[in-house]
Amino acid sequence: MRRIRPSANDAARRRPFRVAAMMLCAVVLTAGAGGCSADRSAEARAIGNAVRALPGVAAADVAYRSGASFRLDVTLAETASQTQAAAVGSTFVDRMRAGDFGGFDVILNVAYPANSSRATKTSDSHASFQYHFRSAPENAASNPNPSSAEVASSLALWLQTAQSPATVGATVHQEALPGTNSRRSIVVSISSSVDDEAIAELIDAHPELRDATWKSSVPPGAARREFRVYRIHGQFPDRERRELWQQILERLGPDDDGDAVTDPAGAQASGALTNVKIDLWAKPNTNERVEGITRAVVPLLPGLGSPVRVNIFSYTESVELILGGCSQPSPNHRPSALEAELRRQYERC
């Protein structure tokens, strides 16, 4: 197809509109709004180049949207050290602060690849740091939160955790909404077979991990691996609890899902220390199958931490109750015969 080149008259007709748009943007900028932020693409590329040149960095990709967002996606080399990871954080934040990114949302993503020579590594490890300057542009220069030191410290801790033989991966997420201090969440993935002593030694070396969320991962290659996760906040699941979770999963079908969370801090508000959700998708979709799995699984659940709120869903039937506690179903809820029986047996009202 022949391309039609715009004529000089076409360009002349568009020029007044461009000038008007530029004048409007200048007025908006003078008024202090962030919708027409100055072009910082050169600064974004310079930051990407500076980080890419650091030791231990395998790749650094810039994603820039004018007047709106700047994101740097960094991949560390397998041999990267904690010092090199920390340098990525401090370099990014210091240069971002000097680059005047007020009016932008800024994100630093750092990844440590899963294709490690250590056989224990089964998933990528990620760290993410977010700055919401579009709603508070004045913080870009005066108060970039999290600070350079905080990001460097978090990346050093994250990489040491990800590289530990006691783990199979780690994630860190840190951000601050306008007017708040930065909040950091850490999730550490461990296998069902790792020794408790190895995890305890990791925590002793890094006391910050006492506030982490610990995730028990099922073996690599297991069916529906990403949908069969046990998490516990503030303490790691000992080997007995991890093995119990594997026993629970073994009672499910190949297409069924199971998810459980033990949260001591939220127990009082929710009425349960542990929340378990099981979705029975595998065939045959019969009441007999649902009842068989429910009766096999429910007696095991208190070992995860009681009281336990359990929700078992299927195409034919659902069961909801609190083991060792007292559920408050809605007035319109009509329990099945199986649920009513289990409530009488396991609830304490």
HUFEN-V601006 format. One record per residue. N is the residue number from 0. RES is the residue in three letters. SS is DSSP state (alpha for helix, beta for strand, coil for the rest). PHI is phi as a letter, one per 40 degrees, with the letter a starting at -180 (* if undefined). BURIAL is I if it has 16 or more other C-alpha atoms within 10 Angstrom, else O. Layout:
n=(N | N)
res=(RES | RES)
ss=(SS | SS)
phi=(PHI | PHI)
burial=(BURIAL | BURIAL)
This chain:
n=(0 | 1 | 2 | 3 | 4 | 5 | 6 | 7 | 8 | 9 | 10 | 11 | 12 | 13 | 14 | 15 | 16 | 17 | 18 | 19 | 20 | 21 | 22 | 23 | 24 | 25 | 26 | 27 | 28 | 29 | 30 | 31 | 32 | 33 | 34 | 35 | 36 | 37 | 38 | 39 | 40 | 41 | 42 | 43 | 44 | 45 | 46 | 47 | 48 | 49 | 50 | 51 | 52 | 53 | 54 | 55 | 56 | 57 | 58 | 59 | 60 | 61 | 62 | 63 | 64 | 65 | 66 | 67 | 68 | 69 | 70 | 71 | 72 | 73 | 74 | 75 | 76 | 77 | 78 | 79 | 80 | 81 | 82 | 83 | 84 | 85 | 86 | 87 | 88 | 89 | 90 | 91 | 92 | 93 | 94 | 95 | 96 | 97 | 98 | 99 | 100 | 101 | 102 | 103 | 104 | 105 | 106 | 107 | 108 | 109 | 110 | 111 | 112 | 113 | 114 | 115 | 116 | 117 | 118 | 119 | 120 | 121 | 122 | 123 | 124 | 125 | 126 | 127 | 128 | 129 | 130 | 131 | 132 | 133 | 134 | 135 | 136 | 137 | 138 | 139 | 140 | 141 | 142 | 143 | 144 | 145 | 146 | 147 | 148 | 149 | 150 | 151 | 152 | 153 | 154 | 155 | 156 | 157 | 158 | 159 | 160 | 161 | 162 | 163 | 164 | 165 | 166 | 167 | 168 | 169 | 170 | 171 | 172 | 173 | 174 | 175 | 176 | 177 | 178 | 179 | 180 | 181 | 182 | 183 | 184 | 185 | 186 | 187 | 188 | 189 | 190 | 191 | 192 | 193 | 194 | 195 | 196 | 197 | 198 | 199 | 200 | 201 | 202 | 203 | 204 | 205 | 206 | 207 | 208 | 209 | 210 | 211 | 212 | 213 | 214 | 215 | 216 | 217 | 218 | 219 | 220 | 221 | 222 | 223 | 224 | 225 | 226 | 227 | 228 | 229 | 230 | 231 | 232 | 233 | 234 | 235 | 236 | 237 | 238 | 239 | 240 | 241 | 242 | 243 | 244 | 245 | 246 | 247 | 248 | 249 | 250 | 251 | 252 | 253 | 254 | 255 | 256 | 257 | 258 | 259 | 260 | 261 | 262 | 263 | 264 | 265 | 266 | 267 | 268 | 269 | 270 | 271 | 272 | 273 | 274 | 275 | 276 | 277 | 278 | 279 | 280 | 281 | 282 | 283 | 284 | 285 | 286 | 287 | 288 | 289 | 290 | 291 | 292 | 293 | 294 | 295 | 296 | 297 | 298 | 299 | 300 | 301 | 302 | 303 | 304 | 305 | 306 | 307 | 308 | 309 | 310 | 311 | 312 | 313 | 314 | 315 | 316 | 317 | 318 | 319 | 320 | 321 | 322 | 323 | 324 | 325 | 326 | 327 | 328 | 329 | 330 | 331 | 332 | 333 | 334 | 335 | 336 | 337 | 338 | 339 | 340 | 341 | 342 | 343 | 344 | 345 | 346 | 347 | 348)
res=(MET | ARG | ARG | ILE | ARG | PRO | SER | ALA | ASN | ASP | ALA | ALA | ARG | ARG | ARG | PRO | PHE | ARG | VAL | ALA | ALA | MET | MET | LEU | CYS | ALA | VAL | VAL | LEU | THR | ALA | GLY | ALA | GLY | GLY | CYS | SER | ALA | ASP | ARG | SER | ALA | GLU | ALA | ARG | ALA | ILE | GLY | ASN | ALA | VAL | ARG | ALA | LEU | PRO | GLY | VAL | ALA | ALA | ALA | ASP | VAL | ALA | TYR | ARG | SER | GLY | ALA | SER | PHE | ARG | LEU | ASP | VAL | THR | LEU | ALA | GLU | THR | ALA | SER | GLN | THR | GLN | ALA | ALA | ALA | VAL | GLY | SER | THR | PHE | VAL | ASP | ARG | MET | ARG | ALA | GLY | ASP | PHE | GLY | GLY | PHE | ASP | VAL | ILE | LEU | ASN | VAL | ALA | TYR | PRO | ALA | ASN | SER | SER | ARG | ALA | THR | LYS | THR | SER | ASP | SER | HIS | ALA | SER | PHE | GLN | TYR | HIS | PHE | ARG | SER | ALA | PRO | GLU | ASN | ALA | ALA | SER | ASN | PRO | ASN | PRO | SER | SER | ALA | GLU | VAL | ALA | SER | SER | LEU | ALA | LEU | TRP | LEU | GLN | THR | ALA | GLN | SER | PRO | ALA | THR | VAL | GLY | ALA | THR | VAL | HIS | GLN | GLU | ALA | LEU | PRO | GLY | THR | ASN | SER | ARG | ARG | SER | ILE | VAL | VAL | SER | ILE | SER | SER | SER | VAL | ASP | ASP | GLU | ALA | ILE | ALA | GLU | LEU | ILE | ASP | ALA | HIS | PRO | GLU | LEU | ARG | ASP | ALA | THR | TRP | LYS | SER | SER | VAL | PRO | PRO | GLY | ALA | ALA | ARG | ARG | GLU | PHE | ARG | VAL | TYR | ARG | ILE | HIS | GLY | GLN | PHE | PRO | ASP | ARG | GLU | ARG | ARG | GLU | LEU | TRP | GLN | GLN | ILE | LEU | GLU | ARG | LEU | GLY | PRO | ASP | ASP | ASP | GLY | ASP | ALA | VAL | THR | ASP | PRO | ALA | GLY | ALA | GLN | ALA | SER | GLY | ALA | LEU | THR | ASN | VAL | LYS | ILE | ASP | LEU | TRP | ALA | LYS | PRO | ASN | THR | ASN | GLU | ARG | VAL | GLU | GLY | ILE | THR | ARG | ALA | VAL | VAL | PRO | LEU | LEU | PRO | GLY | LEU | GLY | SER | PRO | VAL | ARG | VAL | ASN | ILE | PHE | SER | TYR | THR | GLU | SER | VAL | GLU | LEU | ILE | LEU | GLY | GLY | CYS | SER | GLN | PRO | SER | PRO | ASN | HIS | ARG | PRO | SER | ALA | LEU | GLU | ALA | GLU | LEU | ARG | ARG | GLN | TYR | GLU | ARG | CYS)
ss=(coil | coil | coil | coil | coil | coil | coil | alpha | alpha | alpha | alpha | alpha | alpha | alpha | alpha | alpha | alpha | alpha | alpha | alpha | alpha | alpha | alpha | alpha | alpha | alpha | alpha | alpha | alpha | alpha | alpha | coil | coil | coil | coil | coil | coil | coil | coil | coil | alpha | alpha | alpha | alpha | alpha | alpha | alpha | alpha | alpha | alpha | alpha | alpha | coil | coil | coil | coil | beta | beta | beta | beta | beta | beta | beta | beta | beta | coil | coil | coil | beta | beta | beta | beta | beta | beta | beta | beta | coil | coil | coil | coil | coil | alpha | alpha | alpha | alpha | alpha | alpha | alpha | alpha | alpha | alpha | alpha | alpha | alpha | alpha | alpha | alpha | alpha | coil | coil | coil | coil | coil | coil | beta | beta | beta | beta | beta | beta | beta | beta | coil | coil | coil | coil | coil | coil | coil | coil | coil | coil | coil | coil | beta | beta | beta | beta | beta | beta | beta | beta | coil | coil | coil | coil | coil | coil | alpha | alpha | alpha | alpha | coil | coil | coil | coil | coil | alpha | alpha | alpha | alpha | alpha | alpha | alpha | alpha | alpha | alpha | alpha | alpha | alpha | alpha | alpha | alpha | coil | coil | coil | coil | coil | beta | beta | beta | beta | beta | beta | beta | beta | coil | coil | coil | coil | coil | coil | beta | beta | beta | beta | beta | beta | beta | beta | beta | coil | coil | coil | coil | alpha | alpha | alpha | alpha | alpha | alpha | alpha | alpha | alpha | alpha | coil | alpha | alpha | alpha | alpha | alpha | coil | beta | beta | beta | beta | beta | coil | coil | coil | coil | coil | coil | coil | alpha | alpha | alpha | beta | beta | beta | beta | beta | beta | coil | coil | coil | coil | coil | alpha | alpha | alpha | alpha | alpha | alpha | alpha | alpha | alpha | alpha | alpha | alpha | coil | coil | coil | coil | coil | coil | beta | beta | beta | beta | beta | beta | beta | alpha | alpha | alpha | alpha | alpha | alpha | alpha | coil | coil | coil | beta | beta | beta | beta | beta | beta | beta | coil | coil | coil | coil | coil | coil | alpha | alpha | alpha | alpha | alpha | alpha | alpha | alpha | alpha | alpha | alpha | alpha | alpha | alpha | alpha | alpha | alpha | alpha | coil | coil | coil | beta | beta | beta | beta | beta | beta | beta | coil | coil | coil | beta | beta | beta | beta | beta | beta | coil | coil | coil | coil | coil | coil | coil | coil | coil | coil | coil | coil | coil | alpha | alpha | alpha | alpha | alpha | alpha | alpha | alpha | alpha | alpha | coil | coil | coil)
phi=(* | c | c | c | c | c | c | c | c | c | c | c | c | c | d | c | c | c | c | c | c | c | c | c | c | c | c | c | c | c | c | g | c | c | c | b | d | c | c | b | c | c | c | c | c | c | c | d | c | c | c | c | c | c | c | g | b | c | a | a | b | c | b | b | b | d | g | b | a | a | b | b | b | b | b | c | c | c | c | c | b | c | c | c | c | c | c | d | c | c | c | c | c | c | c | c | c | c | c | f | b | d | g | b | c | b | b | b | b | b | b | b | c | c | c | c | c | c | c | c | c | b | a | c | b | b | b | b | b | b | b | b | c | c | c | a | c | c | c | c | c | c | a | c | b | c | c | d | c | c | c | c | c | c | c | c | c | c | c | c | c | c | c | c | c | c | b | b | i | a | b | b | b | a | a | b | c | d | g | b | c | c | b | b | b | b | b | b | c | b | c | c | b | c | c | d | c | c | c | c | c | c | c | c | c | b | d | c | c | c | c | c | c | b | b | c | c | c | d | d | g | c | c | f | d | c | b | b | b | b | b | a | c | g | a | c | c | c | c | c | c | c | c | c | c | c | c | c | c | c | c | c | c | c | b | c | b | a | a | a | b | b | b | d | c | b | c | c | c | c | g | a | c | b | b | b | b | b | b | c | b | c | c | c | c | b | c | c | c | d | c | c | c | c | c | c | c | d | c | c | c | d | c | c | h | b | c | b | c | b | b | b | b | a | c | b | a | b | b | b | a | b | c | g | a | b | c | b | c | c | d | c | c | b | c | c | c | c | c | c | c | c | c | c | c | b | c | b | b)
burial=(O | O | O | O | O | O | O | O | O | O | O | O | O | O | O | O | O | O | O | O | O | O | O | O | I | O | O | O | O | O | O | O | O | I | O | I | I | I | O | I | I | O | I | I | I | I | I | I | O | O | I | I | O | I | I | I | I | I | I | I | I | I | O | I | O | O | I | I | I | I | I | I | I | I | I | I | I | I | O | I | I | I | I | I | I | I | I | I | I | I | I | I | I | I | I | I | I | O | I | I | I | I | I | I | I | I | I | I | I | I | I | I | I | I | O | I | O | O | O | I | I | I | I | I | I | I | I | I | I | I | I | I | I | I | O | I | I | I | I | I | I | O | O | I | I | I | I | I | O | I | I | I | I | I | I | I | I | I | I | I | I | I | I | I | I | I | I | I | I | I | I | I | I | I | I | I | O | I | O | O | O | I | O | I | O | I | I | I | I | I | I | I | O | I | O | O | O | O | I | O | O | I | I | O | O | O | O | O | I | I | I | I | I | I | I | I | I | I | O | O | O | O | O | O | O | O | O | I | I | I | I | I | I | I | I | I | I | I | I | O | I | I | I | I | I | I | O | I | I | O | O | I | I | O | O | I | I | I | I | I | I | I | I | O | O | O | I | O | O | O | I | I | I | I | I | I | I | I | I | I | I | O | O | O | O | O | O | O | I | I | I | O | I | I | O | O | I | I | O | O | I | I | O | I | I | I | I | I | I | I | O | I | I | I | O | O | I | I | I | I | I | I | I | I | I | I | I | O | O | O | O | O | O | O | I | O | O | I | I | O | O | I | I | O | O | I | I | O | O)
